[in-house]
Amino acid sequence: MNHVCYRTITLDDPASLETYQSLGGYETFKTILKNKTDPAVIIETVKTSGLRGRGGAGFPTGLKWSFISRDVPGQKYLVINSDESEPGTAKDTYILRFNPHQIIEGMLIAGYALGISIAYHYLRGEYWDEFQVCEKALAQAKATGLVGENILGSGFDFQIHNHLGAGAYICGEETAMLESLEGKRGYPRFKPPFPAVQGLYGKPTVVNNTETIASIPQIMENGGEWFANLGVENSGGTKIFSVSGHVKNPGAFELALGTPFSKLLALAGGIREGRKLKAVIPGGTSMPVVPADAMMVATMDFDGLQKAGSYLGSGGVIVMDDSTCMVKALANVSRFYMEESCGQCTPCREGTGWLYRTLEKILAGHGEMADLDNLLRVANNIEGRTICAFGEATAWPVQSFLKHFRDEFVYAIEHKRSMVTDQMA
């Protein structure tokens, strides 16, 4: 299997400039500068690759790039989103830690293609070690003339600034992240205008995820069709899946999109001894849960997971075996979203608290059958009624858990104990 983003991970001193250059690192960017490659060709290559955003939304990267016009006067910005805060997700951290130069080269190529001279790299607040690795890599790139003014005598200027956030989940949303970069509270913005029109400091801005931008050098080196053919139709390339939960060998796995879930589960060592698969959240906790029977025939790609009733999201695969109390699991998820709601939108600010408190009421043995209807009513009133997708992140788990595992919630209310543990959940 070709590793696109993890290709340095098994080498000695993987984050160093020397290691990256030993694999041909920065040669693609140098060739682009030397040949004065037409930016339109670069954007078309990215479109051909079928690369879609790896942060969760899955928007086609080449199309997003085409929204920025090189002819627009004034400053434009590139912002890389490394605010990896989705529960169950730990993919970008390994790119940051072991392959930071590929992120830098991806930014350089994007900047050249889009006529951008300044990039900001926004890292999750808890990623202090990764921030230090990125700072060291950036210093190495500057020292060798790969970042800065008049790069390699080409006339192309490009500056990169690493920025450490404060650990707010909401800043994973692109416009909240832009607000944070500007020194303000991380509140999502109304759209339109979209960042491509009015982004950072009110200027046209492209926002890409870490895994997305790190894929660019390999796409430009090997061609768009090469990357597209690694995956399946409508899902080009590889994807990093973070597998956690009730598996023998949790970890991060870079695989071709379209890989059967059963193969990914086997790579993670399978389910713990003596247990059976019960359910999977395939894209981080904000995505709908999928029962075992549907998941075992699903493929890990955008269309495959949508067919199974969920979404690829960030690729955070949370595996639950038959020892899992789904009432308690949903309460844990709902507590997170209650605590992380930025509070800007009333349905989310108030609704997340209603959801968690209702689930806690059921867990405490005071639940009523009407609570199940109330959970769905509140979730439905949050979905689609907030500025950003945080509303859906809150609503989808509740809707899907009740859809597939309603019997456990009914049992917990009627018997005042968990169906699984036969104790107070």
Contacts in CASP RR format, 6 or more apart in sequence:
PFRMAT RR
TARGET T0000
AUTHOR 0000-0000-0000
METHOD contacts of the structure
MODEL  1
MNHVCYRTITLDDPASLETYQSLGGYETFKTILKNKTDPAVIIETVKTSG
LRGRGGAGFPTGLKWSFISRDVPGQKYLVINSDESEPGTAKDTYILRFNP
HQIIEGMLIAGYALGISIAYHYLRGEYWDEFQVCEKALAQAKATGLVGEN
ILGSGFDFQIHNHLGAGAYICGEETAMLESLEGKRGYPRFKPPFPAVQGL
YGKPTVVNNTETIASIPQIMENGGEWFANLGVENSGGTKIFSVSGHVKNP
GAFELALGTPFSKLLALAGGIREGRKLKAVIPGGTSMPVVPADAMMVATM
DFDGLQKAGSYLGSGGVIVMDDSTCMVKALANVSRFYMEESCGQCTPCRE
GTGWLYRTLEKILAGHGEMADLDNLLRVANNIEGRTICAFGEATAWPVQS
FLKHFRDEFVYAIEHKRSMVTDQMA
1 238 0 8 1.000
1 254 0 8 1.000
1 255 0 8 1.000
1 256 0 8 1.000
2 230 0 8 1.000
2 238 0 8 1.000
3 9 0 8 1.000
3 238 0 8 1.000
3 254 0 8 1.000
4 214 0 8 1.000
4 215 0 8 1.000
4 218 0 8 1.000
4 227 0 8 1.000
4 230 0 8 1.000
4 237 0 8 1.000
4 238 0 8 1.000
4 254 0 8 1.000
5 95 0 8 1.000
5 99 0 8 1.000
5 102 0 8 1.000
5 211 0 8 1.000
5 214 0 8 1.000
5 215 0 8 1.000
5 238 0 8 1.000
5 240 0 8 1.000
5 254 0 8 1.000
6 94 0 8 1.000
6 95 0 8 1.000
6 98 0 8 1.000
6 99 0 8 1.000
6 240 0 8 1.000
6 252 0 8 1.000
6 254 0 8 1.000
7 23 0 8 1.000
7 99 0 8 1.000
7 102 0 8 1.000
7 218 0 8 1.000
8 14 0 8 1.000
8 15 0 8 1.000
8 19 0 8 1.000
8 20 0 8 1.000
8 23 0 8 1.000
8 98 0 8 1.000
8 99 0 8 1.000
8 102 0 8 1.000
9 94 0 8 1.000
9 98 0 8 1.000
9 99 0 8 1.000
11 19 0 8 1.000
11 22 0 8 1.000
12 19 0 8 1.000
13 19 0 8 1.000
14 98 0 8 1.000
14 99 0 8 1.000
15 97 0 8 1.000
15 98 0 8 1.000
15 99 0 8 1.000
15 100 0 8 1.000
15 101 0 8 1.000
15 133 0 8 1.000
15 136 0 8 1.000
15 137 0 8 1.000
16 140 0 8 1.000
17 101 0 8 1.000
17 137 0 8 1.000
17 140 0 8 1.000
17 141 0 8 1.000
17 144 0 8 1.000
20 26 0 8 1.000
20 99 0 8 1.000
20 101 0 8 1.000
20 102 0 8 1.000
25 101 0 8 1.000
25 102 0 8 1.000
25 105 0 8 1.000
25 217 0 8 1.000
26 101 0 8 1.000
26 105 0 8 1.000
26 146 0 8 1.000
27 221 0 8 1.000
28 105 0 8 1.000
28 109 0 8 1.000
28 217 0 8 1.000
28 220 0 8 1.000
28 221 0 8 1.000
29 105 0 8 1.000
29 106 0 8 1.000
29 108 0 8 1.000
29 109 0 8 1.000
29 112 0 8 1.000
29 146 0 8 1.000
29 217 0 8 1.000
30 152 0 8 1.000
31 37 0 8 1.000
32 42 0 8 1.000
32 109 0 8 1.000
32 112 0 8 1.000
32 220 0 8 1.000
33 112 0 8 1.000
33 151 0 8 1.000
33 152 0 8 1.000
33 154 0 8 1.000
33 156 0 8 1.000
34 154 0 8 1.000
37 112 0 8 1.000
39 70 0 8 1.000
39 112 0 8 1.000
39 113 0 8 1.000
39 114 0 8 1.000
39 115 0 8 1.000
42 109 0 8 1.000
42 112 0 8 1.000
42 113 0 8 1.000
42 220 0 8 1.000
43 62 0 8 1.000
43 65 0 8 1.000
43 66 0 8 1.000
43 113 0 8 1.000
45 219 0 8 1.000
45 220 0 8 1.000
45 223 0 8 1.000
45 224 0 8 1.000
46 61 0 8 1.000
46 62 0 8 1.000
46 65 0 8 1.000
46 113 0 8 1.000
46 216 0 8 1.000
46 219 0 8 1.000
46 224 0 8 1.000
47 60 0 8 1.000
47 62 0 8 1.000
47 63 0 8 1.000
47 66 0 8 1.000
48 223 0 8 1.000
48 224 0 8 1.000
48 225 0 8 1.000
48 228 0 8 1.000
49 61 0 8 1.000
49 215 0 8 1.000
49 219 0 8 1.000
49 223 0 8 1.000
49 224 0 8 1.000
49 225 0 8 1.000
49 227 0 8 1.000
49 228 0 8 1.000
49 236 0 8 1.000
49 237 0 8 1.000
50 60 0 8 1.000
50 61 0 8 1.000
50 224 0 8 1.000
50 227 0 8 1.000
50 228 0 8 1.000
50 234 0 8 1.000
50 235 0 8 1.000
50 236 0 8 1.000
50 237 0 8 1.000
51 60 0 8 1.000
51 61 0 8 1.000
51 62 0 8 1.000
51 212 0 8 1.000
51 215 0 8 1.000
51 216 0 8 1.000
51 219 0 8 1.000
51 227 0 8 1.000
51 236 0 8 1.000
51 237 0 8 1.000
52 58 0 8 1.000
52 59 0 8 1.000
52 60 0 8 1.000
52 61 0 8 1.000
52 235 0 8 1.000
52 236 0 8 1.000
52 302 0 8 1.000
53 59 0 8 1.000
53 60 0 8 1.000
53 61 0 8 1.000
53 208 0 8 1.000
53 209 0 8 1.000
53 211 0 8 1.000
53 212 0 8 1.000
54 91 0 8 1.000
54 209 0 8 1.000
54 210 0 8 1.000
54 211 0 8 1.000
54 212 0 8 1.000
54 215 0 8 1.000
54 239 0 8 1.000
54 240 0 8 1.000
54 314 0 8 1.000
55 81 0 8 1.000
55 209 0 8 1.000
55 211 0 8 1.000
55 212 0 8 1.000
55 313 0 8 1.000
55 314 0 8 1.000
56 86 0 8 1.000
56 209 0 8 1.000
56 283 0 8 1.000
56 311 0 8 1.000
56 312 0 8 1.000
56 313 0 8 1.000
56 314 0 8 1.000
56 315 0 8 1.000
57 313 0 8 1.000
57 389 0 8 1.000
58 302 0 8 1.000
58 312 0 8 1.000
58 313 0 8 1.000
61 208 0 8 1.000
61 212 0 8 1.000
64 196 0 8 1.000
64 206 0 8 1.000
64 208 0 8 1.000
65 110 0 8 1.000
65 113 0 8 1.000
65 114 0 8 1.000
65 206 0 8 1.000
67 194 0 8 1.000
67 196 0 8 1.000
67 197 0 8 1.000
67 206 0 8 1.000
68 76 0 8 1.000
68 114 0 8 1.000
68 115 0 8 1.000
68 116 0 8 1.000
68 196 0 8 1.000
68 204 0 8 1.000
68 206 0 8 1.000
69 204 0 8 1.000
70 114 0 8 1.000
70 115 0 8 1.000
72 204 0 8 1.000
74 203 0 8 1.000
75 117 0 8 1.000
75 118 0 8 1.000
75 201 0 8 1.000
75 203 0 8 1.000
76 114 0 8 1.000
76 115 0 8 1.000
76 116 0 8 1.000
76 117 0 8 1.000
76 203 0 8 1.000
76 204 0 8 1.000
76 205 0 8 1.000
76 206 0 8 1.000
77 116 0 8 1.000
77 118 0 8 1.000
77 119 0 8 1.000
77 120 0 8 1.000
77 199 0 8 1.000
77 200 0 8 1.000
77 201 0 8 1.000
77 203 0 8 1.000
77 204 0 8 1.000
77 205 0 8 1.000
77 206 0 8 1.000
78 107 0 8 1.000
78 110 0 8 1.000
78 111 0 8 1.000
78 114 0 8 1.000
78 116 0 8 1.000
78 118 0 8 1.000
78 119 0 8 1.000
78 120 0 8 1.000
78 205 0 8 1.000
78 206 0 8 1.000
78 208 0 8 1.000
79 119 0 8 1.000
79 120 0 8 1.000
79 121 0 8 1.000
79 122 0 8 1.000
79 174 0 8 1.000
79 177 0 8 1.000
79 178 0 8 1.000
79 181 0 8 1.000
79 200 0 8 1.000
79 205 0 8 1.000
79 206 0 8 1.000
79 207 0 8 1.000
79 208 0 8 1.000
80 103 0 8 1.000
80 107 0 8 1.000
80 119 0 8 1.000
80 120 0 8 1.000
80 121 0 8 1.000
80 122 0 8 1.000
80 207 0 8 1.000
80 208 0 8 1.000
80 209 0 8 1.000
80 210 0 8 1.000
80 213 0 8 1.000
81 122 0 8 1.000
81 172 0 8 1.000
81 174 0 8 1.000
81 177 0 8 1.000
81 207 0 8 1.000
81 208 0 8 1.000
81 209 0 8 1.000
81 210 0 8 1.000
82 92 0 8 1.000
82 96 0 8 1.000
82 121 0 8 1.000
82 122 0 8 1.000
82 123 0 8 1.000
82 124 0 8 1.000
82 127 0 8 1.000
82 130 0 8 1.000
82 209 0 8 1.000
82 210 0 8 1.000
83 122 0 8 1.000
83 123 0 8 1.000
83 124 0 8 1.000
83 125 0 8 1.000
83 165 0 8 1.000
83 167 0 8 1.000
83 171 0 8 1.000
83 172 0 8 1.000
83 177 0 8 1.000
84 90 0 8 1.000
84 91 0 8 1.000
84 92 0 8 1.000
84 93 0 8 1.000
84 124 0 8 1.000
84 127 0 8 1.000
84 210 0 8 1.000
84 314 0 8 1.000
85 124 0 8 1.000
85 167 0 8 1.000
85 168 0 8 1.000
85 169 0 8 1.000
85 171 0 8 1.000
85 172 0 8 1.000
86 169 0 8 1.000
86 283 0 8 1.000
86 284 0 8 1.000
86 285 0 8 1.000
86 286 0 8 1.000
86 313 0 8 1.000
86 314 0 8 1.000
86 316 0 8 1.000
87 284 0 8 1.000
87 285 0 8 1.000
87 318 0 8 1.000
87 333 0 8 1.000
87 336 0 8 1.000
88 242 0 8 1.000
88 244 0 8 1.000
88 284 0 8 1.000
88 285 0 8 1.000
88 314 0 8 1.000
88 316 0 8 1.000
88 317 0 8 1.000
88 318 0 8 1.000
89 242 0 8 1.000
89 283 0 8 1.000
89 284 0 8 1.000
89 314 0 8 1.000
89 315 0 8 1.000
89 316 0 8 1.000
90 242 0 8 1.000
90 244 0 8 1.000
90 251 0 8 1.000
90 252 0 8 1.000
90 316 0 8 1.000
91 211 0 8 1.000
91 240 0 8 1.000
91 241 0 8 1.000
91 242 0 8 1.000
91 252 0 8 1.000
91 314 0 8 1.000
91 315 0 8 1.000
91 316 0 8 1.000
92 209 0 8 1.000
92 210 0 8 1.000
92 211 0 8 1.000
93 127 0 8 1.000
93 130 0 8 1.000
94 240 0 8 1.000
94 252 0 8 1.000
95 102 0 8 1.000
95 103 0 8 1.000
95 210 0 8 1.000
95 211 0 8 1.000
95 214 0 8 1.000
95 240 0 8 1.000
96 103 0 8 1.000
96 123 0 8 1.000
96 127 0 8 1.000
96 130 0 8 1.000
96 133 0 8 1.000
96 134 0 8 1.000
96 210 0 8 1.000
97 129 0 8 1.000
97 130 0 8 1.000
97 133 0 8 1.000
99 214 0 8 1.000
100 133 0 8 1.000
100 134 0 8 1.000
100 136 0 8 1.000
100 137 0 8 1.000
100 138 0 8 1.000
101 137 0 8 1.000
101 140 0 8 1.000
101 141 0 8 1.000
102 214 0 8 1.000
102 217 0 8 1.000
102 218 0 8 1.000
103 121 0 8 1.000
103 134 0 8 1.000
103 210 0 8 1.000
103 213 0 8 1.000
103 214 0 8 1.000
104 137 0 8 1.000
104 138 0 8 1.000
104 141 0 8 1.000
104 146 0 8 1.000
104 147 0 8 1.000
104 160 0 8 1.000
105 216 0 8 1.000
105 217 0 8 1.000
106 213 0 8 1.000
106 214 0 8 1.000
106 216 0 8 1.000
106 217 0 8 1.000
107 119 0 8 1.000
107 121 0 8 1.000
107 158 0 8 1.000
107 160 0 8 1.000
107 213 0 8 1.000
108 146 0 8 1.000
108 147 0 8 1.000
108 151 0 8 1.000
108 158 0 8 1.000
109 216 0 8 1.000
109 217 0 8 1.000
109 220 0 8 1.000
110 116 0 8 1.000
110 119 0 8 1.000
110 206 0 8 1.000
110 208 0 8 1.000
110 213 0 8 1.000
110 216 0 8 1.000
111 117 0 8 1.000
111 119 0 8 1.000
111 158 0 8 1.000
112 156 0 8 1.000
112 158 0 8 1.000
114 206 0 8 1.000
116 158 0 8 1.000
116 206 0 8 1.000
117 157 0 8 1.000
117 158 0 8 1.000
117 159 0 8 1.000
118 158 0 8 1.000
118 159 0 8 1.000
118 161 0 8 1.000
119 158 0 8 1.000
119 159 0 8 1.000
119 160 0 8 1.000
119 161 0 8 1.000
120 160 0 8 1.000
120 161 0 8 1.000
120 163 0 8 1.000
120 181 0 8 1.000
120 200 0 8 1.000
121 134 0 8 1.000
121 160 0 8 1.000
121 161 0 8 1.000
121 162 0 8 1.000
121 163 0 8 1.000
122 163 0 8 1.000
122 165 0 8 1.000
122 171 0 8 1.000
122 177 0 8 1.000
122 180 0 8 1.000
122 181 0 8 1.000
123 130 0 8 1.000
123 131 0 8 1.000
123 134 0 8 1.000
123 162 0 8 1.000
123 163 0 8 1.000
123 164 0 8 1.000
123 165 0 8 1.000
124 165 0 8 1.000
124 167 0 8 1.000
125 131 0 8 1.000
125 164 0 8 1.000
125 165 0 8 1.000
125 166 0 8 1.000
125 167 0 8 1.000
126 167 0 8 1.000
127 164 0 8 1.000
128 164 0 8 1.000
131 162 0 8 1.000
131 164 0 8 1.000
134 162 0 8 1.000
135 162 0 8 1.000
138 147 0 8 1.000
138 160 0 8 1.000
138 162 0 8 1.000
141 147 0 8 1.000
141 160 0 8 1.000
142 148 0 8 1.000
145 151 0 8 1.000
145 152 0 8 1.000
146 152 0 8 1.000
147 158 0 8 1.000
147 159 0 8 1.000
147 160 0 8 1.000
148 157 0 8 1.000
148 158 0 8 1.000
148 159 0 8 1.000
149 157 0 8 1.000
150 156 0 8 1.000
150 157 0 8 1.000
151 157 0 8 1.000
151 158 0 8 1.000
163 181 0 8 1.000
165 171 0 8 1.000
165 180 0 8 1.000
166 180 0 8 1.000
168 176 0 8 1.000
168 180 0 8 1.000
168 186 0 8 1.000
168 340 0 8 1.000
168 342 0 8 1.000
169 336 0 8 1.000
169 340 0 8 1.000
170 176 0 8 1.000
170 186 0 8 1.000
170 187 0 8 1.000
170 188 0 8 1.000
170 340 0 8 1.000
170 341 0 8 1.000
170 342 0 8 1.000
170 388 0 8 1.000
170 390 0 8 1.000
171 177 0 8 1.000
171 180 0 8 1.000
171 186 0 8 1.000
173 188 0 8 1.000
173 388 0 8 1.000
173 389 0 8 1.000
173 390 0 8 1.000
174 195 0 8 1.000
174 207 0 8 1.000
175 188 0 8 1.000
175 189 0 8 1.000
175 191 0 8 1.000
175 195 0 8 1.000
175 199 0 8 1.000
175 388 0 8 1.000
176 186 0 8 1.000
176 187 0 8 1.000
176 188 0 8 1.000
176 189 0 8 1.000
176 342 0 8 1.000
176 388 0 8 1.000
177 186 0 8 1.000
177 207 0 8 1.000
178 189 0 8 1.000
178 195 0 8 1.000
178 199 0 8 1.000
178 200 0 8 1.000
178 205 0 8 1.000
178 207 0 8 1.000
179 185 0 8 1.000
179 186 0 8 1.000
179 187 0 8 1.000
179 188 0 8 1.000
179 189 0 8 1.000
180 186 0 8 1.000
181 200 0 8 1.000
182 200 0 8 1.000
182 201 0 8 1.000
185 342 0 8 1.000
186 342 0 8 1.000
187 342 0 8 1.000
187 344 0 8 1.000
188 342 0 8 1.000
188 344 0 8 1.000
188 387 0 8 1.000
188 388 0 8 1.000
188 390 0 8 1.000
189 387 0 8 1.000
190 387 0 8 1.000
191 387 0 8 1.000
193 199 0 8 1.000
195 204 0 8 1.000
195 205 0 8 1.000
195 206 0 8 1.000
195 207 0 8 1.000
196 204 0 8 1.000
196 205 0 8 1.000
196 206 0 8 1.000
197 204 0 8 1.000
198 204 0 8 1.000
199 205 0 8 1.000
211 239 0 8 1.000
211 240 0 8 1.000
215 227 0 8 1.000
215 237 0 8 1.000
215 238 0 8 1.000
218 227 0 8 1.000
219 226 0 8 1.000
219 227 0 8 1.000
227 236 0 8 1.000
227 237 0 8 1.000
228 236 0 8 1.000
228 237 0 8 1.000
230 236 0 8 1.000
230 237 0 8 1.000
230 238 0 8 1.000
230 256 0 8 1.000
230 257 0 8 1.000
231 237 0 8 1.000
231 238 0 8 1.000
231 256 0 8 1.000
231 257 0 8 1.000
231 258 0 8 1.000
231 301 0 8 1.000
232 256 0 8 1.000
232 257 0 8 1.000
232 258 0 8 1.000
232 299 0 8 1.000
232 301 0 8 1.000
232 303 0 8 1.000
233 303 0 8 1.000
234 301 0 8 1.000
234 302 0 8 1.000
234 303 0 8 1.000
235 257 0 8 1.000
235 258 0 8 1.000
235 301 0 8 1.000
235 302 0 8 1.000
235 303 0 8 1.000
235 312 0 8 1.000
236 257 0 8 1.000
237 256 0 8 1.000
237 257 0 8 1.000
238 254 0 8 1.000
238 255 0 8 1.000
238 256 0 8 1.000
238 257 0 8 1.000
239 254 0 8 1.000
239 255 0 8 1.000
239 256 0 8 1.000
239 257 0 8 1.000
239 300 0 8 1.000
239 301 0 8 1.000
239 312 0 8 1.000
239 315 0 8 1.000
240 252 0 8 1.000
240 253 0 8 1.000
240 254 0 8 1.000
240 315 0 8 1.000
241 252 0 8 1.000
241 253 0 8 1.000
241 254 0 8 1.000
241 255 0 8 1.000
241 264 0 8 1.000
241 300 0 8 1.000
241 315 0 8 1.000
241 316 0 8 1.000
241 317 0 8 1.000
242 251 0 8 1.000
242 252 0 8 1.000
242 314 0 8 1.000
242 315 0 8 1.000
242 316 0 8 1.000
242 317 0 8 1.000
243 250 0 8 1.000
243 251 0 8 1.000
243 252 0 8 1.000
243 253 0 8 1.000
243 264 0 8 1.000
243 265 0 8 1.000
243 267 0 8 1.000
243 268 0 8 1.000
243 316 0 8 1.000
243 317 0 8 1.000
243 319 0 8 1.000
244 250 0 8 1.000
244 251 0 8 1.000
244 316 0 8 1.000
244 317 0 8 1.000
244 318 0 8 1.000
244 319 0 8 1.000
245 318 0 8 1.000
245 319 0 8 1.000
245 320 0 8 1.000
246 271 0 8 1.000
246 272 0 8 1.000
246 275 0 8 1.000
246 319 0 8 1.000
246 320 0 8 1.000
246 321 0 8 1.000
246 323 0 8 1.000
246 324 0 8 1.000
247 265 0 8 1.000
247 268 0 8 1.000
247 269 0 8 1.000
247 270 0 8 1.000
247 271 0 8 1.000
247 272 0 8 1.000
247 319 0 8 1.000
248 268 0 8 1.000
248 269 0 8 1.000
248 270 0 8 1.000
248 271 0 8 1.000
248 272 0 8 1.000
248 273 0 8 1.000
249 267 0 8 1.000
249 268 0 8 1.000
249 269 0 8 1.000
249 270 0 8 1.000
250 268 0 8 1.000
251 268 0 8 1.000
253 264 0 8 1.000
253 267 0 8 1.000
253 268 0 8 1.000
255 263 0 8 1.000
255 264 0 8 1.000
255 267 0 8 1.000
255 300 0 8 1.000
257 300 0 8 1.000
257 301 0 8 1.000
257 302 0 8 1.000
258 299 0 8 1.000
258 300 0 8 1.000
258 301 0 8 1.000
258 304 0 8 1.000
259 299 0 8 1.000
259 300 0 8 1.000
259 301 0 8 1.000
260 298 0 8 1.000
260 299 0 8 1.000
260 300 0 8 1.000
261 280 0 8 1.000
261 282 0 8 1.000
261 295 0 8 1.000
261 296 0 8 1.000
261 297 0 8 1.000
261 298 0 8 1.000
261 299 0 8 1.000
261 300 0 8 1.000
262 296 0 8 1.000
264 300 0 8 1.000
264 317 0 8 1.000
265 271 0 8 1.000
265 277 0 8 1.000
265 319 0 8 1.000
268 319 0 8 1.000
271 277 0 8 1.000
271 319 0 8 1.000
271 321 0 8 1.000
272 321 0 8 1.000
275 321 0 8 1.000
275 322 0 8 1.000
275 323 0 8 1.000
276 292 0 8 1.000
276 321 0 8 1.000
276 322 0 8 1.000
277 292 0 8 1.000
277 295 0 8 1.000
277 296 0 8 1.000
277 319 0 8 1.000
277 320 0 8 1.000
277 321 0 8 1.000
277 322 0 8 1.000
278 291 0 8 1.000
278 292 0 8 1.000
278 320 0 8 1.000
278 321 0 8 1.000
278 322 0 8 1.000
278 324 0 8 1.000
279 289 0 8 1.000
279 290 0 8 1.000
279 291 0 8 1.000
279 292 0 8 1.000
279 295 0 8 1.000
279 320 0 8 1.000
279 324 0 8 1.000
279 326 0 8 1.000
279 404 0 8 1.000
279 405 0 8 1.000
280 289 0 8 1.000
280 290 0 8 1.000
280 292 0 8 1.000
280 295 0 8 1.000
280 317 0 8 1.000
280 318 0 8 1.000
280 319 0 8 1.000
280 320 0 8 1.000
281 287 0 8 1.000
281 288 0 8 1.000
281 289 0 8 1.000
281 290 0 8 1.000
281 310 0 8 1.000
281 316 0 8 1.000
281 317 0 8 1.000
281 318 0 8 1.000
281 320 0 8 1.000
281 397 0 8 1.000
282 290 0 8 1.000
282 295 0 8 1.000
282 298 0 8 1.000
282 300 0 8 1.000
282 305 0 8 1.000
282 308 0 8 1.000
282 310 0 8 1.000
282 311 0 8 1.000
282 312 0 8 1.000
282 313 0 8 1.000
282 315 0 8 1.000
282 316 0 8 1.000
282 317 0 8 1.000
283 305 0 8 1.000
283 310 0 8 1.000
283 311 0 8 1.000
283 312 0 8 1.000
283 313 0 8 1.000
283 314 0 8 1.000
283 315 0 8 1.000
283 316 0 8 1.000
283 317 0 8 1.000
283 318 0 8 1.000
284 313 0 8 1.000
284 314 0 8 1.000
284 315 0 8 1.000
284 316 0 8 1.000
284 317 0 8 1.000
284 318 0 8 1.000
285 318 0 8 1.000
285 333 0 8 1.000
285 336 0 8 1.000
285 393 0 8 1.000
285 397 0 8 1.000
286 313 0 8 1.000
286 337 0 8 1.000
286 389 0 8 1.000
286 392 0 8 1.000
286 393 0 8 1.000
286 394 0 8 1.000
286 396 0 8 1.000
286 397 0 8 1.000
287 310 0 8 1.000
287 311 0 8 1.000
287 313 0 8 1.000
287 396 0 8 1.000
287 397 0 8 1.000
288 309 0 8 1.000
288 310 0 8 1.000
288 311 0 8 1.000
288 396 0 8 1.000
288 397 0 8 1.000
288 399 0 8 1.000
288 400 0 8 1.000
289 310 0 8 1.000
289 397 0 8 1.000
289 400 0 8 1.000
289 401 0 8 1.000
289 404 0 8 1.000
289 405 0 8 1.000
290 298 0 8 1.000
290 305 0 8 1.000
290 308 0 8 1.000
290 309 0 8 1.000
290 310 0 8 1.000
290 400 0 8 1.000
290 404 0 8 1.000
291 404 0 8 1.000
291 405 0 8 1.000
294 308 0 8 1.000
294 309 0 8 1.000
295 308 0 8 1.000
297 308 0 8 1.000
298 304 0 8 1.000
298 305 0 8 1.000
298 307 0 8 1.000
298 308 0 8 1.000
299 305 0 8 1.000
300 312 0 8 1.000
301 312 0 8 1.000
302 311 0 8 1.000
302 312 0 8 1.000
305 311 0 8 1.000
305 312 0 8 1.000
309 400 0 8 1.000
310 400 0 8 1.000
320 326 0 8 1.000
320 329 0 8 1.000
322 420 0 8 1.000
323 420 0 8 1.000
323 421 0 8 1.000
324 420 0 8 1.000
325 408 0 8 1.000
325 418 0 8 1.000
325 419 0 8 1.000
325 420 0 8 1.000
325 421 0 8 1.000
325 425 0 8 1.000
326 401 0 8 1.000
326 405 0 8 1.000
326 408 0 8 1.000
326 409 0 8 1.000
326 420 0 8 1.000
327 359 0 8 1.000
327 362 0 8 1.000
327 363 0 8 1.000
327 408 0 8 1.000
327 409 0 8 1.000
327 412 0 8 1.000
327 418 0 8 1.000
327 425 0 8 1.000
328 363 0 8 1.000
328 418 0 8 1.000
328 425 0 8 1.000
329 401 0 8 1.000
330 359 0 8 1.000
330 397 0 8 1.000
330 398 0 8 1.000
330 401 0 8 1.000
331 356 0 8 1.000
331 359 0 8 1.000
331 360 0 8 1.000
331 363 0 8 1.000
333 397 0 8 1.000
334 352 0 8 1.000
334 353 0 8 1.000
334 355 0 8 1.000
334 356 0 8 1.000
334 359 0 8 1.000
334 394 0 8 1.000
334 397 0 8 1.000
334 398 0 8 1.000
335 356 0 8 1.000
337 352 0 8 1.000
337 355 0 8 1.000
337 356 0 8 1.000
337 390 0 8 1.000
337 393 0 8 1.000
337 394 0 8 1.000
338 352 0 8 1.000
338 353 0 8 1.000
338 355 0 8 1.000
338 356 0 8 1.000
340 390 0 8 1.000
341 348 0 8 1.000
341 349 0 8 1.000
341 352 0 8 1.000
341 390 0 8 1.000
341 394 0 8 1.000
342 348 0 8 1.000
342 390 0 8 1.000
343 349 0 8 1.000
344 387 0 8 1.000
345 385 0 8 1.000
345 386 0 8 1.000
345 387 0 8 1.000
345 390 0 8 1.000
345 391 0 8 1.000
347 381 0 8 1.000
347 382 0 8 1.000
347 385 0 8 1.000
347 386 0 8 1.000
347 391 0 8 1.000
348 382 0 8 1.000
348 386 0 8 1.000
348 390 0 8 1.000
348 391 0 8 1.000
348 394 0 8 1.000
351 378 0 8 1.000
351 381 0 8 1.000
351 382 0 8 1.000
351 394 0 8 1.000
352 382 0 8 1.000
352 394 0 8 1.000
354 374 0 8 1.000
354 378 0 8 1.000
355 375 0 8 1.000
355 378 0 8 1.000
355 379 0 8 1.000
355 394 0 8 1.000
355 398 0 8 1.000
358 371 0 8 1.000
358 374 0 8 1.000
358 375 0 8 1.000
358 378 0 8 1.000
359 375 0 8 1.000
361 367 0 8 1.000
361 371 0 8 1.000
362 371 0 8 1.000
362 409 0 8 1.000
362 412 0 8 1.000
362 413 0 8 1.000
362 425 0 8 1.000
363 412 0 8 1.000
363 424 0 8 1.000
363 425 0 8 1.000
364 424 0 8 1.000
365 412 0 8 1.000
365 413 0 8 1.000
365 416 0 8 1.000
365 417 0 8 1.000
365 424 0 8 1.000
367 412 0 8 1.000
367 413 0 8 1.000
368 413 0 8 1.000
369 410 0 8 1.000
369 413 0 8 1.000
371 413 0 8 1.000
372 402 0 8 1.000
372 406 0 8 1.000
372 409 0 8 1.000
372 410 0 8 1.000
372 413 0 8 1.000
375 398 0 8 1.000
375 402 0 8 1.000
376 398 0 8 1.000
376 399 0 8 1.000
376 402 0 8 1.000
378 398 0 8 1.000
379 394 0 8 1.000
379 395 0 8 1.000
379 398 0 8 1.000
379 399 0 8 1.000
380 395 0 8 1.000
380 399 0 8 1.000
382 391 0 8 1.000
382 394 0 8 1.000
382 395 0 8 1.000
383 391 0 8 1.000
383 392 0 8 1.000
383 395 0 8 1.000
383 396 0 8 1.000
383 399 0 8 1.000
384 391 0 8 1.000
384 392 0 8 1.000
385 391 0 8 1.000
401 409 0 8 1.000
402 409 0 8 1.000
407 419 0 8 1.000
408 418 0 8 1.000
408 419 0 8 1.000
408 420 0 8 1.000
411 418 0 8 1.000
411 419 0 8 1.000
412 418 0 8 1.000
412 419 0 8 1.000
412 425 0 8 1.000
416 424 0 8 1.000
417 423 0 8 1.000
417 424 0 8 1.000
417 425 0 8 1.000
418 424 0 8 1.000
418 425 0 8 1.000
END
